[in-house]
Amino acid sequence: MSTPQTSGLDLDTTFGLLSSSRRRYLLYHFLESEYGTVEKLAQWIAAWEQDVSPRAVSDEDRRDVAISLVHDHLPRLADHDVVDYDARNGDVVATEHFEDVQPYVEQARSSEQVSEKLEQSRLLFLYSKPPEDPYIVEDAPAPSPHRSDDGR
């Protein structure tokens, strides 16, 4: 079995970048998309850490993750040119050097057995608008098309 080679990063650096679960979760996002924002990524990462829906994450937990992303994880990944991070607007973009670590990120995601339900929840959260009515229960079953208004 061949070992993937990194063209721009040595193995110590690559594994150092993957040593933090928050950085891995951040990098898992970039396996599916080249773009994210600090706020949405923080919400998703907090949900992943708690194994809950992104919408179930408290503001405090999201804020704690966002702070660690901004002050630790994003600068570290940006220093190695794996992502570009714009501190002014919170945009995070994978660079062409993400490909250097991609095989290792894919292996890590596979090893951590990412929950398909959680992955679907992440995608819905990242690419959908928030509900108009905050009292809508998203997981509630749709009404049966065979029932009349009187319950029959």
DSSP file (Angstrom, degrees, kcal/mol; ACC not computed):
  #  RESIDUE AA STRUCTURE BP1 BP2  ACC     N-H-->O    O-->H-N    N-H-->O    O-->H-N    TCO  KAPPA ALPHA  PHI   PSI    X-CA   Y-CA   Z-CA
    1    1 A M              0   0    0      0, 0.0     2,-0.2     0, 0.0     0, 0.0   0.000 360.0 360.0 360.0 130.9    0.0    0.0    0.0
    2    2 A S        -     0   0    0      1,-0.0     0, 0.0     0, 0.0     0, 0.0  -0.551 360.0-132.1 -86.3 149.8    1.5    3.4   -1.0
    3    3 A T        -     0   0    0     -2,-0.2    -1,-0.0     1,-0.0     2,-0.0  -0.856  27.5-112.7 -99.1 131.0    1.6    6.3    1.4
    4    4 A P        -     0   0    0      0, 0.0     2,-0.4     0, 0.0    -1,-0.0  -0.341  31.3-139.8 -61.3 143.0    0.4    9.6    0.1
    5    5 A Q        -     0   0    0      5,-0.0     2,-0.5     6,-0.0     5,-0.1  -0.854   2.6-139.8-106.0 140.2    3.2   12.2   -0.3
    6    6 A T        -     0   0    0     -2,-0.4    94,-0.1     3,-0.2     5,-0.1  -0.856   8.1-164.1 -96.8 132.6    2.9   15.8    0.6
    7    7 A S  S    S+     0   0    0     -2,-0.5    -1,-0.1     1,-0.1     3,-0.1   0.817  86.7  24.4 -84.9 -31.2    4.6   18.2   -1.8
    8    8 A G  S    S+     0   0    0     89,-0.1     2,-0.4     1,-0.1    -1,-0.1   0.676 118.1  51.5-109.4 -19.8    4.6   21.3    0.4
    9    9 A L  S    S-     0   0    0     88,-0.1    -3,-0.2    91,-0.1    -1,-0.1  -0.942  73.4-128.9-123.5 139.4    4.4   20.0    4.0
   10   10 A D     >  -     0   0    0     -2,-0.4     4,-2.6     1,-0.1     5,-0.2  -0.374  34.8-104.4 -77.7 167.2    6.5   17.5    5.8
   11   11 A L  H  > S+     0   0    0      1,-0.2     4,-3.1     2,-0.2     5,-0.3   0.873 119.0  56.0 -62.4 -38.9    4.8   14.7    7.7
   12   12 A D  H  > S+     0   0    0      1,-0.2     4,-2.0     2,-0.2    -1,-0.2   0.925 111.8  43.5 -59.6 -43.6    5.5   16.2   11.1
   13   13 A T  H  > S+     0   0    0      2,-0.2     4,-2.5     1,-0.2    -2,-0.2   0.932 114.0  50.5 -66.4 -45.9    3.8   19.4   10.1
   14   14 A T  H  X S+     0   0    0     -4,-2.6     4,-1.6     1,-0.2    -2,-0.2   0.943 114.6  42.6 -58.2 -50.1    0.9   17.5    8.4
   15   15 A F  H  X S+     0   0    0     -4,-3.1     4,-0.6     1,-0.2    -1,-0.2   0.832 111.0  56.8 -69.5 -30.4    0.2   15.4   11.4
   16   16 A G  H >< S+     0   0    0     -4,-2.0     3,-0.8    -5,-0.3     4,-0.3   0.909 107.0  49.1 -62.6 -41.5    0.7   18.4   13.7
   17   17 A L  H >< S+     0   0    0     -4,-2.5     3,-0.5     1,-0.2    -2,-0.2   0.839 114.1  46.1 -65.6 -32.5   -2.1   20.1   11.8
   18   18 A L  H 3< S+     0   0    0     -4,-1.6    -1,-0.2     1,-0.2    -2,-0.2   0.482  89.0  88.5 -87.6  -2.9   -4.3   17.0   12.1
   19   19 A S  T << S+     0   0    0     -3,-0.8     2,-0.5    -4,-0.6    -1,-0.2   0.702  76.7  71.1 -72.7 -18.3   -3.6   16.5   15.8
   20   20 A S  S <> S-     0   0    0     -3,-0.5     4,-2.4    -4,-0.3     5,-0.2  -0.855  73.2-146.1-101.0 129.9   -6.4   18.8   16.9
   21   21 A S  H  > S+     0   0    0     -2,-0.5     4,-3.0     1,-0.2     5,-0.2   0.881 100.7  55.6 -61.1 -37.0  -10.0   17.6   16.5
   22   22 A R  H  > S+     0   0    0      1,-0.2     4,-2.2     2,-0.2    -1,-0.2   0.910 108.9  46.3 -64.1 -40.0  -11.2   21.1   15.8
   23   23 A R  H  > S+     0   0    0      2,-0.2     4,-2.6     1,-0.2    -1,-0.2   0.908 112.7  50.8 -67.5 -39.4   -8.7   21.5   13.0
   24   24 A R  H  X S+     0   0    0     -4,-2.4     4,-2.6     2,-0.2    -2,-0.2   0.952 110.5  48.5 -61.3 -47.7   -9.7   18.1   11.6
   25   25 A Y  H  X S+     0   0    0     -4,-3.0     4,-1.4     1,-0.2    -1,-0.2   0.903 111.8  50.2 -59.7 -40.7  -13.4   19.0   11.6
   26   26 A L  H  X S+     0   0    0     -4,-2.2     4,-0.9    -5,-0.2    -1,-0.2   0.925 112.3  46.8 -60.6 -45.3  -12.6   22.3    9.9
   27   27 A L  H  < S+     0   0    0     -4,-2.6     4,-0.4     1,-0.2     3,-0.2   0.824 103.1  62.8 -69.4 -31.2  -10.6   20.5    7.3
   28   28 A Y  H >X S+     0   0    0     -4,-2.6     3,-1.5     1,-0.2     4,-0.6   0.898  98.6  57.5 -58.9 -38.3  -13.3   17.9    6.8
   29   29 A H  H >X S+     0   0    0     -4,-1.4     4,-1.5     1,-0.3     3,-1.5   0.898 100.8  56.3 -57.2 -39.8  -15.5   20.7    5.6
   30   30 A F  H 3< S+     0   0    0     -4,-0.9    -1,-0.3     1,-0.3    -2,-0.2   0.520  91.2  70.7 -77.9  -3.3  -13.0   21.6    2.9
   31   31 A L  H <4 S+     0   0    0     -3,-1.5    -1,-0.3    -4,-0.4    -2,-0.2   0.763 113.7  28.9 -72.3 -25.6  -13.3   18.1    1.5
   32   32 A E  H << S+     0   0    0     -3,-1.5     2,-0.3    -4,-0.6    -2,-0.2   0.650 130.7  22.1-107.2 -21.5  -16.8   19.0    0.4
   33   33 A S     <  -     0   0    0     -4,-1.5    -1,-0.3     1,-0.1    61,-0.0  -0.990  54.1-144.6-149.5 150.0  -16.5   22.8   -0.2
   34   34 A E  S    S+     0   0    0     -2,-0.3    60,-2.2    -3,-0.1     2,-0.3   0.494  84.5  54.0 -92.0  -4.3  -13.8   25.4   -0.9
   35   35 A Y  E     +A   93   0A   0     58,-0.2     2,-0.3    -6,-0.1    58,-0.2  -0.944  53.0 148.3-135.5 149.2  -15.5   28.1    1.2
   36   36 A G  E     -A   92   0A   0     56,-2.1    56,-3.1    -2,-0.3     2,-0.3  -0.961  33.1-122.9-161.6 171.6  -16.9   28.7    4.7
   37   37 A T  E  >  -A   91   0A   0     -2,-0.3     4,-2.8    54,-0.2     5,-0.3  -0.910  26.0-119.3-120.2 154.0  -17.3   31.4    7.2
   38   38 A V  H  > S+     0   0    0     52,-2.1     4,-2.8    -2,-0.3     5,-0.2   0.917 112.5  50.7 -56.5 -45.3  -16.1   31.4   10.8
   39   39 A E  H  > S+     0   0    0      2,-0.2     4,-2.1     1,-0.2    -1,-0.2   0.934 114.6  40.8 -62.8 -48.1  -19.6   31.6   12.2
   40   40 A K  H  > S+     0   0    0      2,-0.2     4,-2.4     1,-0.2    -1,-0.2   0.907 116.7  49.4 -69.0 -40.0  -21.0   28.8   10.3
   41   41 A L  H  X S+     0   0    0     -4,-2.8     4,-2.9     2,-0.2     5,-0.2   0.903 110.7  50.9 -64.5 -39.9  -17.9   26.6   10.7
   42   42 A A  H  X S+     0   0    0     -4,-2.8     4,-2.5    -5,-0.3     5,-0.2   0.911 110.7  48.9 -63.2 -42.1  -17.9   27.3   14.4
   43   43 A Q  H  X S+     0   0    0     -4,-2.1     4,-2.0    -5,-0.2    -2,-0.2   0.932 114.3  45.4 -62.3 -46.2  -21.6   26.3   14.7
   44   44 A W  H  X S+     0   0    0     -4,-2.4     4,-2.5     2,-0.2    -2,-0.2   0.920 113.1  49.0 -65.2 -44.8  -21.0   23.1   12.7
   45   45 A I  H  X S+     0   0    0     -4,-2.9     4,-2.6     1,-0.2    -2,-0.2   0.911 110.9  50.4 -64.0 -42.2  -17.8   22.2   14.7
   46   46 A A  H  X S+     0   0    0     -4,-2.5     4,-1.7    -5,-0.2    -1,-0.2   0.902 111.2  49.8 -61.4 -40.3  -19.6   22.7   18.0
   47   47 A A  H  X>S+     0   0    0     -4,-2.0     5,-2.0    -5,-0.2     4,-1.1   0.916 110.6  49.5 -63.5 -42.4  -22.4   20.5   16.8
   48   48 A W  H  <5S+     0   0    0     -4,-2.5     3,-0.5     1,-0.2    -2,-0.2   0.919 109.5  50.9 -63.3 -44.1  -20.0   17.8   15.8
   49   49 A E  H  <5S+     0   0    0     -4,-2.6    -1,-0.2     1,-0.2    -2,-0.2   0.838 119.3  37.2 -62.6 -32.6  -18.2   17.9   19.1
   50   50 A Q  H  <5S-     0   0    0     -4,-1.7    -1,-0.2    -5,-0.2    -2,-0.2   0.492 105.7-126.9 -97.1  -5.5  -21.6   17.6   21.0
   51   51 A D  T  <5 +     0   0    0     -4,-1.1     2,-0.3    -3,-0.5    -3,-0.2   0.930  69.7 118.3  55.6  49.5  -23.1   15.2   18.4
   52   52 A V  S   <S-     0   0    0     -5,-2.0    -1,-0.2    -6,-0.1    -2,-0.1  -0.831  74.7 -78.1-132.2 171.1  -26.2   17.4   18.0
   53   53 A S    >   -     0   0    0     -2,-0.3     3,-1.9     1,-0.1     4,-0.4  -0.434  42.3-118.9 -65.7 145.0  -27.8   19.3   15.2
   54   54 A P  G >  S+     0   0    0      0, 0.0     3,-1.1     0, 0.0    -1,-0.1   0.833 115.7  58.5 -55.9 -31.4  -26.1   22.6   14.4
   55   55 A R  G 3  S+     0   0    0      1,-0.2   -11,-0.0   -11,-0.0    -2,-0.0   0.659  98.4  60.4 -74.0 -13.7  -29.3   24.5   15.3
   56   56 A A  G <  S+     0   0    0     -3,-1.9     2,-0.3     2,-0.1    -1,-0.2   0.485  79.8 109.4 -89.3  -3.7  -29.1   22.9   18.8
   57   57 A V  S <  S-     0   0    0     -3,-1.1   -10,-0.1    -4,-0.4     2,-0.1  -0.543  70.6-123.7 -76.7 134.3  -25.8   24.5   19.6
   58   58 A S     >  -     0   0    0     -2,-0.3     4,-2.4     1,-0.1     5,-0.2  -0.358  17.8-117.4 -73.3 157.1  -25.9   27.3   22.2
   59   59 A D  H  > S+     0   0    0      1,-0.2     4,-2.6     2,-0.2     5,-0.2   0.878 116.0  54.5 -60.0 -38.1  -24.5   30.8   21.3
   60   60 A E  H  > S+     0   0    0      2,-0.2     4,-2.4     1,-0.2    -1,-0.2   0.920 109.0  46.1 -64.4 -44.2  -21.9   30.4   24.1
   61   61 A D  H  > S+     0   0    0      2,-0.2     4,-2.1     1,-0.2    -2,-0.2   0.910 113.9  49.0 -65.2 -41.4  -20.6   27.1   22.6
   62   62 A R  H  X S+     0   0    0     -4,-2.4     4,-2.6     1,-0.2    -2,-0.2   0.921 111.8  49.3 -62.6 -43.3  -20.5   28.5   19.1
   63   63 A R  H  X S+     0   0    0     -4,-2.6     4,-2.5     2,-0.2    -2,-0.2   0.898 108.6  53.0 -63.3 -42.0  -18.7   31.6   20.4
   64   64 A D  H  X S+     0   0    0     -4,-2.4     4,-1.8     1,-0.2    -1,-0.2   0.911 112.4  44.7 -60.4 -42.7  -16.1   29.5   22.3
   65   65 A V  H  X S+     0   0    0     -4,-2.1     4,-2.4     2,-0.2    -2,-0.2   0.921 111.5  53.0 -67.9 -43.0  -15.4   27.5   19.1
   66   66 A A  H  X S+     0   0    0     -4,-2.6     4,-2.7     1,-0.2     5,-0.2   0.904 107.9  51.5 -59.1 -41.6  -15.2   30.6   17.0
   67   67 A I  H  X S+     0   0    0     -4,-2.5     4,-2.5     1,-0.2     5,-0.2   0.922 110.7  47.4 -62.0 -43.8  -12.7   32.2   19.4
   68   68 A S  H  X>S+     0   0    0     -4,-1.8     5,-1.9     2,-0.2     4,-1.5   0.863 112.5  50.4 -67.9 -33.3  -10.5   29.1   19.2
   69   69 A L  I  <>S+     0   0    0     -4,-2.4     5,-2.9     3,-0.2    -2,-0.2   0.957 115.1  42.3 -64.8 -49.1  -10.7   29.1   15.4
   70   70 A V  I  <5S+     0   0    0     -4,-2.7    -2,-0.2     1,-0.2    -1,-0.2   0.864 123.5  35.7 -67.7 -38.1   -9.8   32.8   15.1
   71   71 A H  I  <5S+     0   0    0     -4,-2.5    -1,-0.2    -5,-0.2    -2,-0.2   0.613 136.0   4.2 -96.3 -12.4   -7.0   32.8   17.6
   72   72 A D  I  X5S+     0   0    0     -4,-1.5     4,-1.9    -5,-0.2    -3,-0.2   0.581 122.7  40.9-132.6 -66.4   -5.5   29.3   17.1
   73   73 A H  I  ><S+     0   0    0     -5,-1.9     4,-2.3     1,-0.2     5,-0.2   0.899 113.6  45.7 -70.3 -46.3   -6.6   27.0   14.4
   74   74 A L  H  ><S+     0   0    0     -5,-2.9     4,-2.9    -6,-0.2     5,-0.2   0.934 114.2  48.2 -65.9 -45.1   -7.2   29.3   11.4
   75   75 A P  H  > S+     0   0    0      0, 0.0     4,-2.6     0, 0.0    -1,-0.2   0.904 112.0  50.9 -60.4 -37.7   -3.9   31.2   11.8
   76   76 A R  H  X S+     0   0    0     -4,-1.9     4,-0.9     2,-0.2    -2,-0.2   0.931 114.0  42.9 -64.9 -44.7   -2.0   27.9   12.2
   77   77 A L  H  <>S+     0   0    0     -4,-2.3     5,-2.6     1,-0.2     6,-0.7   0.880 115.1  50.6 -67.8 -37.3   -3.6   26.5    9.0
   78   78 A A  H ><5S+     0   0    0     -4,-2.9     3,-1.8     1,-0.2    -2,-0.2   0.869 102.8  60.0 -67.9 -36.4   -3.1   29.9    7.2
   79   79 A D  H 3<5S+     0   0    0     -4,-2.6    -1,-0.2     1,-0.3    -2,-0.2   0.809 109.6  43.6 -60.0 -29.0    0.6   29.9    8.3
   80   80 A H  T 3<5S-     0   0    0     -4,-0.9    -1,-0.3    -3,-0.3    -2,-0.2   0.253 115.9-118.4-100.4  11.2    1.0   26.7    6.3
   81   81 A D  T < 5S+     0   0    0     -3,-1.8    16,-0.5     2,-0.2    -3,-0.2   0.796  78.9 124.1  59.2  33.4   -1.0   28.0    3.4
   82   82 A V  S   <S+     0   0    0     -5,-2.6    13,-2.2     1,-0.3     2,-0.3   0.806  80.2  12.0 -87.8 -35.2   -3.7   25.3    3.7
   83   83 A V  E     -B   94   0A   0     -6,-0.7     2,-0.5    11,-0.3    -1,-0.3  -0.944  68.4-133.8-134.3 158.4   -6.5   27.9    4.1
   84   84 A D  E     -B   93   0A   0      9,-3.1     9,-2.6    -2,-0.3     2,-0.5  -0.954  24.0-165.7-107.1 134.5   -6.8   31.6    3.5
   85   85 A Y  E     -B   92   0A   0     -2,-0.5     2,-0.8     7,-0.2     7,-0.2  -0.984  11.4-157.7-126.4 123.6   -8.6   33.4    6.3
   86   86 A D  E  >> -B   91   0A   0      5,-2.7     4,-2.2    -2,-0.5     5,-0.6  -0.869   4.2-168.2-100.6 104.1  -10.0   37.0    6.0
   87   87 A A  T  45S+     0   0    0     -2,-0.8    -1,-0.1     1,-0.2     5,-0.0   0.742  80.7  64.6 -65.2 -23.8  -10.3   38.3    9.5
   88   88 A R  T  45S+     0   0    0      1,-0.2    -1,-0.2    -3,-0.1    -2,-0.0   0.919 123.0  11.9 -68.2 -43.4  -12.3   41.3    8.3
   89   89 A N  T  45S-     0   0    0     -3,-0.4    -2,-0.2     2,-0.1    -1,-0.2   0.457 100.0-116.3-117.0  -1.8  -15.3   39.4    7.1
   90   90 A G  T  <5 +     0   0    0     -4,-2.2   -52,-2.1     1,-0.3     2,-0.2   0.575  57.9 154.5  81.6   8.9  -14.7   35.9    8.5
   91   91 A D  E   < -AB  37  86A   0     -5,-0.6    -5,-2.7   -54,-0.2     2,-0.4  -0.491  23.9-166.8 -73.3 140.0  -14.4   34.2    5.1
   92   92 A V  E     -AB  36  85A   0    -56,-3.1   -56,-2.1    -7,-0.2     2,-0.4  -0.998   7.4-178.7-128.5 128.6  -12.3   31.0    5.1
   93   93 A V  E     -AB  35  84A   0     -9,-2.6    -9,-3.1    -2,-0.4   -58,-0.2  -0.987  27.5-122.5-131.5 135.3  -11.2   29.5    1.8
   94   94 A A  E     - B   0  83A   0    -60,-2.2   -11,-0.3    -2,-0.4     2,-0.1  -0.547  31.2-144.5 -71.0 139.7   -9.2   26.3    1.0
   95   95 A T    >   -     0   0    0    -13,-2.2     3,-1.7    -2,-0.2     4,-0.3  -0.450  30.2 -97.8 -96.4 175.3   -6.0   27.0   -0.9
   96   96 A E  T >  S+     0   0    0      1,-0.3     3,-1.0     2,-0.2     4,-0.2   0.755 122.2  66.5 -64.0 -22.3   -4.4   24.9   -3.6
   97   97 A H  T >> S+     0   0    0    -16,-0.5     3,-1.3     1,-0.2     4,-0.6   0.579  76.9  82.6 -77.1  -8.6   -2.1   23.6   -0.9
   98   98 A F  H X> S+     0   0    0     -3,-1.7     4,-1.5     1,-0.3     3,-1.1   0.861  80.7  66.9 -58.1 -33.2   -5.1   21.9    0.8
   99   99 A E  H <4 S+     0   0    0     -3,-1.0    -1,-0.3    -4,-0.3    -2,-0.2   0.777  89.0  65.6 -59.2 -26.3   -4.5   19.2   -1.7
  100  100 A D  H <4 S+     0   0    0     -3,-1.3    -1,-0.3     1,-0.2    -2,-0.2   0.865 114.8  27.9 -63.4 -36.0   -1.2   18.5    0.1
  101  101 A V  H XX S+     0   0    0     -3,-1.1     4,-2.3    -4,-0.6     3,-0.7   0.539  95.1  97.8-101.9  -8.5   -3.0   17.4    3.2
  102  102 A Q  H 3X S+     0   0    0     -4,-1.5     4,-2.9     1,-0.2     5,-0.2   0.861  80.0  52.7 -53.5 -45.7   -6.2   16.1    1.6
  103  103 A P  H 3> S+     0   0    0      0, 0.0     4,-1.9     0, 0.0    -1,-0.2   0.890 113.2  45.6 -59.7 -35.9   -5.3   12.4    1.5
  104  104 A Y  H <> S+     0   0    0     -3,-0.7     4,-2.4     2,-0.2    -2,-0.2   0.865 111.9  51.0 -73.1 -36.7   -4.5   12.5    5.3
  105  105 A V  H  X S+     0   0    0     -4,-2.3     4,-2.7     2,-0.2     5,-0.2   0.914 110.1  50.2 -65.4 -43.2   -7.7   14.5    6.0
  106  106 A E  H  X S+     0   0    0     -4,-2.9     4,-2.3    -5,-0.2    -2,-0.2   0.914 111.6  48.3 -61.1 -43.0   -9.8   11.9    4.1
  107  107 A Q  H  X S+     0   0    0     -4,-1.9     4,-2.5    -5,-0.2    -2,-0.2   0.909 111.6  49.7 -64.5 -41.8   -8.1    9.1    6.0
  108  108 A A  H  X S+     0   0    0     -4,-2.4     4,-2.2     2,-0.2    -2,-0.2   0.926 110.8  49.4 -63.0 -44.5   -8.8   10.8    9.3
  109  109 A R  H  <>S+     0   0    0     -4,-2.7     5,-1.1     1,-0.2     4,-0.4   0.912 112.3  48.3 -61.8 -41.9  -12.4   11.4    8.4
  110  110 A S  H ><5S+     0   0    0     -4,-2.3     3,-0.9     1,-0.2    -1,-0.2   0.907 111.5  49.9 -63.5 -41.9  -12.8    7.8    7.5
  111  111 A S  H 3<5S+     0   0    0     -4,-2.5    -2,-0.2     1,-0.3    -1,-0.2   0.837 109.2  51.0 -67.0 -33.6  -11.1    6.6   10.7
  112  112 A E  T 3<5S-     0   0    0     -4,-2.2    -1,-0.3    -5,-0.2    -2,-0.2   0.509 104.7-134.7 -82.6  -3.2  -13.4    8.8   12.8
  113  113 A Q  T < 5 -     0   0    0     -3,-0.9    -3,-0.2    -4,-0.4    -2,-0.1   0.953  19.5-138.9  48.4  66.2  -16.4    7.4   11.1
  114  114 A V      < -     0   0    0     -5,-1.1     2,-0.2     1,-0.1    -1,-0.2  -0.306  20.4-111.0 -56.0 128.2  -18.2   10.6   10.5
  115  115 A S     >  -     0   0    0      1,-0.2     4,-2.5    -3,-0.1     5,-0.2  -0.440  16.6-145.7 -64.3 127.3  -21.9   10.2   11.2
  116  116 A E  H  > S+     0   0    0      1,-0.2     4,-2.6     2,-0.2     5,-0.2   0.888 101.0  53.1 -63.3 -38.2  -23.9   10.4    7.9
  117  117 A K  H  > S+     0   0    0      1,-0.2     4,-2.4     2,-0.2    -1,-0.2   0.926 110.6  46.7 -62.1 -43.8  -26.7   12.0    9.8
  118  118 A L  H  > S+     0   0    0      2,-0.2     4,-2.4     1,-0.2    -2,-0.2   0.886 111.2  51.9 -66.0 -38.5  -24.4   14.7   11.2
  119  119 A E  H  X S+     0   0    0     -4,-2.5     4,-2.3     2,-0.2    -2,-0.2   0.913 110.8  47.5 -64.1 -42.5  -22.8   15.2    7.8
  120  120 A Q  H  X S+     0   0    0     -4,-2.6     4,-2.6     1,-0.2    -2,-0.2   0.909 111.2  51.5 -64.0 -40.9  -26.3   15.8    6.3
  121  121 A S  H  X S+     0   0    0     -4,-2.4     4,-2.4     1,-0.2    -2,-0.2   0.902 109.1  51.0 -61.4 -41.3  -27.2   18.1    9.1
  122  122 A R  H  X S+     0   0    0     -4,-2.4     4,-2.9     2,-0.2     5,-0.2   0.930 111.1  47.5 -61.3 -46.7  -23.9   20.1    8.5
  123  123 A L  H  X S+     0   0    0     -4,-2.3     4,-2.0     1,-0.2    -2,-0.2   0.913 112.4  48.9 -64.2 -42.6  -24.7   20.4    4.8
  124  124 A L  H  X S+     0   0    0     -4,-2.6     4,-0.5     1,-0.2    -1,-0.2   0.914 114.5  46.2 -62.2 -41.9  -28.3   21.5    5.4
  125  125 A F  H >< S+     0   0    0     -4,-2.4     3,-0.7    -5,-0.2    -2,-0.2   0.927 114.5  45.9 -66.4 -45.4  -27.1   24.1    8.0
  126  126 A L  H 3< S+     0   0    0     -4,-2.9    -1,-0.2     1,-0.2    -2,-0.2   0.814 121.9  34.6 -69.8 -30.2  -24.3   25.5    5.8
  127  127 A Y  H 3< S+     0   0    0     -4,-2.0     2,-0.3    -5,-0.2    -1,-0.2   0.191 104.2  77.4-116.1  17.7  -26.3   25.8    2.6
  128  128 A S  S << S-     0   0    0     -3,-0.7    -4,-0.0    -4,-0.5     0, 0.0  -0.885  76.4-112.3-124.9 159.2  -29.8   26.7    3.8
  129  129 A K        -     0   0    0     -2,-0.3     3,-0.1     1,-0.1    -2,-0.1  -0.557  44.2 -98.8 -80.5 151.2  -31.4   29.9    5.0
  130  130 A P        -     0   0    0      0, 0.0    -1,-0.1     0, 0.0    -5,-0.0  -0.374  51.1 -89.4 -65.7 151.9  -32.5   30.0    8.6
  131  131 A P        -     0   0    0      0, 0.0     7,-0.0     0, 0.0    -3,-0.0  -0.306  27.0-135.0 -62.4 146.5  -36.2   29.2    9.1
  132  132 A E  S    S+     0   0    0      1,-0.2     3,-0.0    -3,-0.1     0, 0.0   0.900  95.4  51.7 -67.5 -41.7  -38.5   32.3    9.0
  133  133 A D  S >  S-     0   0    0      1,-0.1     3,-1.8     2,-0.0    -1,-0.2  -0.875  72.4-155.1-101.6 116.3  -40.4   31.2   12.1
  134  134 A P  T 3  S+     0   0    0      0, 0.0    -1,-0.1     0, 0.0    -2,-0.0   0.642  92.6  61.9 -66.8 -11.3  -38.2   30.4   15.1
  135  135 A Y  T 3  S+     0   0    0      2,-0.1     2,-0.3    -3,-0.0    -3,-0.0   0.410  74.6 116.7 -94.4   2.4  -40.9   28.1   16.5
  136  136 A I    <   -     0   0    0     -3,-1.8     2,-0.8     1,-0.1     3,-0.1  -0.535  60.3-143.5 -69.9 132.1  -40.9   25.7   13.5
  137  137 A V    >   -     0   0    0     -2,-0.3     3,-1.2     1,-0.2    -2,-0.1  -0.881  10.6-164.3 -98.3 110.6  -39.8   22.2   14.5
  138  138 A E  T 3  S+     0   0    0     -2,-0.8    -1,-0.2     1,-0.3    -2,-0.0   0.799  84.6  51.6 -69.1 -29.4  -37.7   21.0   11.6
  139  139 A D  T 3  S+     0   0    0     -3,-0.1    -1,-0.3     2,-0.1     3,-0.1   0.446  81.1 117.6 -89.2   1.5  -37.8   17.3   12.6
  140  140 A A  S <  S-     0   0    0     -3,-1.2     2,-0.0     1,-0.1    -4,-0.0  -0.439  73.7-107.0 -68.7 140.1  -41.6   17.2   12.9
  141  141 A P        -     0   0    0      0, 0.0    -1,-0.1     0, 0.0     3,-0.1  -0.349  33.9-109.6 -67.0 147.6  -43.3   14.8   10.5
  142  142 A A        -     0   0    0      1,-0.1    -3,-0.0    -3,-0.1     0, 0.0  -0.453  43.9 -92.3 -71.4 149.0  -45.2   16.3    7.6
  143  143 A P        -     0   0    0      0, 0.0    -1,-0.1     0, 0.0     0, 0.0  -0.326  47.3-101.7 -62.2 145.9  -49.0   15.9    7.8
  144  144 A S    >   -     0   0    0      1,-0.1     3,-1.1    -3,-0.1     0, 0.0  -0.479  19.4-142.4 -69.1 134.9  -50.3   12.9    6.1
  145  145 A P  T 3  S+     0   0    0      0, 0.0    -1,-0.1     0, 0.0     0, 0.0   0.621  98.5  61.3 -72.9  -9.7  -51.8   13.7    2.7
  146  146 A H  T 3  S+     0   0    0      2,-0.1     2,-0.4     0, 0.0    -2,-0.0   0.468  85.1  91.5 -96.1  -2.6  -54.5   11.0    3.4
  147  147 A R    <   -     0   0    0     -3,-1.1     2,-0.1     2,-0.0     5,-0.0  -0.748  65.3-144.4 -95.4 139.5  -56.0   12.7    6.4
  148  148 A S    >   -     0   0    0     -2,-0.4     3,-1.9     1,-0.1    -4,-0.1  -0.419  36.4 -95.3 -88.2 174.2  -58.8   15.1    6.2
  149  149 A D  T 3  S+     0   0    0      1,-0.3    -1,-0.1     2,-0.1    -2,-0.0   0.750 123.5  60.8 -63.1 -23.7  -59.1   18.2    8.5
  150  150 A D  T 3  S-     0   0    0      1,-0.0    -1,-0.3     0, 0.0    -3,-0.0   0.309 123.7-100.3 -89.1  11.9  -61.4   16.2   10.8
  151  151 A G    <         0   0    0     -3,-1.9    -2,-0.1     1,-0.0    -1,-0.0   0.440 360.0 360.0  91.7  -0.1  -58.7   13.6   11.5
  152  152 A R              0   0    0     -5,-0.0    -3,-0.1     0, 0.0    -1,-0.0   0.457 360.0 360.0 -97.4 360.0  -59.9   10.9    9.2
